[in-house]
Amino acid sequence: MREHTSSFPRRRRRVTLVAAAVVTAAAAGTTVLAAPAQAAAVCLVNGVPAVTVNGVINGTPGNDTITCLTALNGTSIHGNAGDDTIRVLQLDSGDSIDGGDGDDHIEITGLETATRGTVSGGAGNDTIVSSSALGTGGTLSGDDGDDHIEITDIIALTSVTRGTISGGAGNDTIVSGSLVGTINGDDGNDSIRIATPYFPETHGTINGGAGDDTILPGNVTESGVVNGDDGNDSIRNAKPVFPETHGTINGGAGDDTILPGNVGQSGVVNGDDGADTITFATDHGRIDGGNDADSISGDGVGRRYLGAPYATVTGGGGDDTVAVTGTSTGGSVEGGGGNDTLKVDEVRGGSLRGENGDDLIEGRTRPTVEIPYFDRNNSTVTGGPGFDTCRTDPAGFADDCEAS
């Protein structure tokens, strides 16, 4: 019978014996090994080994230099008052740095690990520099003051920012790699730049905040949103080759200047309130100047291919000036409400509408173009309600313009 017994009881007896041995050893005062804890951070405060109290390393009320030689492993660093310099190798989830009051310099020097912790500059004109990309959950905040926040390393600039960068109140400068996360300029006249050398792209959200902001988002993809917010903002796609906007750009209240490059069929550009200036390359999407007297100009309006959504340029409310090289099939240029001036070189299968107000519609040929600039069979030119004027140079589609 013994040779037919299951091995399960024997295994149970062995476990019982091991457990009993551990209990006996503990009762006898023998050390029992546990899982190793994370190593404490090794940091220097003004050249002296730091003492961690309740997970926090504190600076003095003066100007401190805090240097950490290892990972923080959940430790928080508080610079406290004074103009502090704080350098760490990396900043993981659960790690945090608070510069405190003063003009602080905070630097994350490691390259390999994305920054996923939290940095707060505190009140003062702070500089926050990360040599690694900002990972998901990571936060860099300048807080009050004229702050400079930058992702600097070439390796980081070929990756993306997935966390959140906030300048806080003040005139801040923010430089980031391509964006998937969020950048907030907050109050003040801020400068925000997506600086990836080859493919600067905004897939996430940029909020300029109140103030006269300068935003260089690179290409704005379908998921990307750029908001100038209140103030006289400049939003410019500075990508040197094929600058394109497939997402949304909103100027916000104020007299904004917007240069989106080529506007794709999913692209939307809104000037919003204020006397805005919008200069585009070609438009396959939708451009709306919004309220007030806007100036809109570009090289052409039309859908990219048959079946694609119609492309539109609308001055919106206010006395607008819209000048377009040409409109093609699926393209529409509209003045909107107000006494508008519409200028086009060519209308081929598109439409030109003054809408409400006393509008001036001008057609003109370019000296280098000898082809007809108005397709009578497929195009529509109408002034809309109001006392409108149609004028061409030389004589052309004035006879086809329905001015009321």
N, C-alpha and C positions, 0 to 999 in steps of 0.2 A: 504493500500500500504506500510506503514512503516514496518509492521511485515514481509513483503516479501523482504525487502531490504537486499542485501548481506552484510555480516559483514566486507568485505574488506574496504569500505570507513571508517567505524568506527576505524579499526586498523590503517589506514593511518593518521587519525586525532590524535590518541594517540601518534604516533611517532613524528608527527609535533609538538605537544605540548611539548614532552620531549626535543626535539632538541631546541625548542624556550626557554625552561627553562634554558638549559645549556648555551645558548648564553647570556641570560639575566644575569645569575649568573656571567659569565665571565666578562660581561660589568660592573657589579657592584663591581668587584674586589674580588669576592669570589674565593678561591682556588679550582681548578678542578683537581681531582685525575687522574694521568696517569699510564700506566703500569710500574711496578717497574723495575728500572735498576739493572744490576748486581752490587753486593756489591764490593767496592774497596778492593784490596788486603791489608791485614794487615801484614806489614813487619817491622823488626827492622834492622837498620844499625848501627853496633857497639853499640847495646843496646838502641839506640834512635829511636823512631817511624819515619819511612821513609816517605818522601814527594814524591808523584808521580807527575811527570811533563810530560805532554803530553804522558801519558801511560807508562812512564819509571821510574824505580827506579835506581839511580846511586850510586855506591860506590865512595870512595875517590881515589886519586892517590896512596894511601898507601895500607897496608895490612888490608883488611876489613873482618868483619863477618856479613853476611846478612842472616837473618832468617825470613822466612815467615810462619805465623801462620794460614793462610787461603789459599784457592785456589787463584791463580793469576788472574783468570777471564780476560785474555787478556793482562795482564801487562807484560812488558819486564824488565828484570833485567840485568844491566851492571855492572860488577865488576870493570871495568877499570884497570889501572895498579896496580901491587902489587900482593902479594900472598894471594888470597882471599879464604874464606870459605863461600860457599853459600848452604843453605839448604831450600828446599821447600817440601810441603806435596805432591803435585801432579803437573803434567804438562800436561795440556789439549791442544787441537788444538787451535792455536792462541797465546799460551804462549811461551816465549822464555827466554833463559839465555845465556849471553855472558860473559865468565870469563875475557876476555881481557888479556893483557900481564901479565906474571907471572905464578908461579907454583900454580895453583888453585885446590881447592877441591870442587867439585859440587856434591851434594847428593839429590836424590829424595827419601823421606823416606816413603811415603804412600804405602800401600799394595793393596788396593782394586781397584784402577783405573789405567788402562794401561796408560803408558806415550805416549802422542800423540803430544807433542810440540817439540821444537827445543832447543838443547843444543850445544853451541860452546865453547870449552875450551879456544881458543885463543892461541897465542904463549906461549910456556913454557911447563914444564913437569906436565901435569894435571892429576887429578884423577876424573873420572866421575862414580858415582855409582848410580844405580837405583834399588830400592827394588821392583819395579813392572815391569811387562813385557813391552816391547816396542811395542806399538800398531801401526796400519796402519797409515802412515803419520808421525810417530815420527822419529826424527833424533838425533843421538848422534855423535858429531864430536870432536875429540881431537885436530885437527889442528896441527901446527908445534910443535915438541917436542916429548919426550919419554913419551907417555901417557898410562894410565891404565884405561880401560873402562870395566865395569863389571855389569852384572845383578846378584844380590846377593841372594835374598830371596828365600826360599824353595818354596813358593807359586808361585813366578815368574818362577822358574826353572821347574815347572811342566807344564807351558804354553809355548808359542812360541814367538819368536821375529818376528814381521811382518814389522817393519820399516827398517831404514838404520843406520848402525853403520860404521863410517869411522875413522880410526886412524889418518890420515894425515901424513905428513912427519915426520920421526923419528922411533925409535925402540919401537913399541907399543905392549901392551898386551890387548887382547880383549877376554872376557869371556861372553858367551851368553847361553840362553836356546835354545831349538830346534828352527831351523831357517826356516822361510818362506820368510823373506825379503832378505836383502843384507848386507853383511859385506865386507868392503874394508880395507885392511891393509895399502894400499898406500905405498909410498917409505919408505924404512927402513927394518931392520931385525925384522919382526913382529911375535908374537905368537898369534894364533887364536884358541880358543877351544870352542866346543859345549859341555856344561857341565851338561846337564840334567841328573840327577842321574840314571834313569832307562832306558829311551828310547832316547838317544841323536841322533837326526836325522837332516840332512840337506835337506830341501825341496826347499830352495831358492838358492842363489848364494854367494859363497865366492871367493873373489879376493885377493890374497896375495899381489899383487903389486910388484914393483921392490925391490930386496933385498933377503936375505937368510931367508925365512919364515918357521915357524913351524905351521902346520895346523892339528888340530884334529877334523874332521867334524862329527864323529860318523857315523851311517849308512847314505849313500847317496841314497836318493830315486830316482824314475824315473825322477822327475822334478828337482832334485838337480844337481848343477854344482859347481865344485871346480877347481879354476884356481890358480896354483902356481905362474904363471907369471915369469918374469925374475929373475934369481938368483938360487942358489943351495938350493932348497926347500925340506922340509920333510913333506910329507902328509901321515898321518897314521890314519886308522880307529881303535881307541882304545876301542871300545865297547867290554866289557869283554866276552859277550855271543852272539854268532851268528853275528859277524861283517859282514856286507854285503854292496855291492855297486851295485845299480841298475841304477844309474844315470851316470854322466860323471865326470872323473877326468883328468885334463890336467896339466902336470908338468910345461910346459912352457920352455923357454930357460934356460939352466943351467944344472948342474949335480944333478939331483933330486933323492930322495929316496921316493918310494911310496909303502905303504902297504894297499891295499884296502880290505883285508879280502876275503870273497867269492864274486866273480863277477857274478852277475845274468845275465840272457839272454839279458836284455836290457842294461846291464852295459858296459861302454866303459872307458878304461884307456889308456891314451896317455902319453908317456914320453916326446915327442917333442924333440927339439934340446938339445944336451948335452949327456954326458955319464951317463945314468940313471940306477938306481937299482930298479927293481920292484919285489916284493915278494908277491905272492898271495896264498890263500888257494886252492880253486878250481875255474876254469874258465868255465862259461857257456855263456860268452859274447864275448868281443873282447879286446885284449890287444896288444898294438903296442909300441915298444920301441922308435920309431922315429929315427932321424938321430944320428950318432956317435955310439961309442962302448958301447952298453948297456948290462946289466946283468939282466936276467929275470929268475925267478924260482918259482915253485909251485907244488902242489900235484896232479893235474889232469886237463885235458882239454876234454870237451865233452858237447854235448847238454843235457839239463835237461830231456827232454822227446821227443819221436818220433814226428816229425813234427815241433819241435822248430828250430830256426835259428842255423846254424853251429857255433860252438865256435872256436875262433882262437887266437893263440899267435904268434905274428910276431916280429922279432928282428928289422926290419926296416933297413934303411941305416946304414952302419958302420959294424965293426967287432964285432959281438955280441956273447954272450954266453947265451944259453937258456937251462935250465935244468928243466925237468918236470918228475914227478914220473910216469905218464902214460897218454896216449891218448886213448879215447874210441870213439865209433860210433858218428860221427858228430863233432869230434875234429880234429883240424889241428894245427901243430906246424911248423912255417916257419922261416927260417933264414933271408930272405930278401936279399938286396944287400950287398955285403961285404964278407969277409972271416970269416964265422961263425962256431961256435962249438955248435952242438945240442946234448943233452944228455937226453935219456929217459930210464925208466925201463921197460915200457910195451907199446906195440902198439896193440890195439885190436879194429879193425874196423875204426881206424882213419888214419891220414896221417902225414908224417914227410918229409918236403921238405927243402932242403938247399937253393934253388933258386940261383941267380947269385953269383959268387965268388968261391974261393977255400975253400970248406967247409969240416969240420970234423963231421961225424955223428957217435955217440957212442951209442950202446945199452948195457945195463947192467942189471943184475938181482939183486934183493935184497935178502940177505941171508934168510929172513923170508918168502919169497914167493916161492913156489915150482911150481906154475902153469906156463904154457908157457907164455912168455912175448911178443911173436909176432904171430899174427894171419895171416898166409900167404894168406888165402882165401879172407880176407876182408880189408886188410891194404895196404897202399902204403908208400914206403920209396924211395925217390929220391933225388939225390944230386943237380940236376939242372945244368945249364951251368957253366963250370969251372973245375978245377982239384980237384976232391973231393975224400975223403977217408971215407970208411965205416969200422968201427971197433966195435967188440962186445967182451964182457967179461962175461961168456965164449962164445965160438963160437955160433953164432945164426943166426940173420937175415942178416949177411953180404952178404950171397949169394943172398938175395932178394933185396939188395940195388942197385939201378940203379945209380952208380957213373959214371959221364962222364969224 
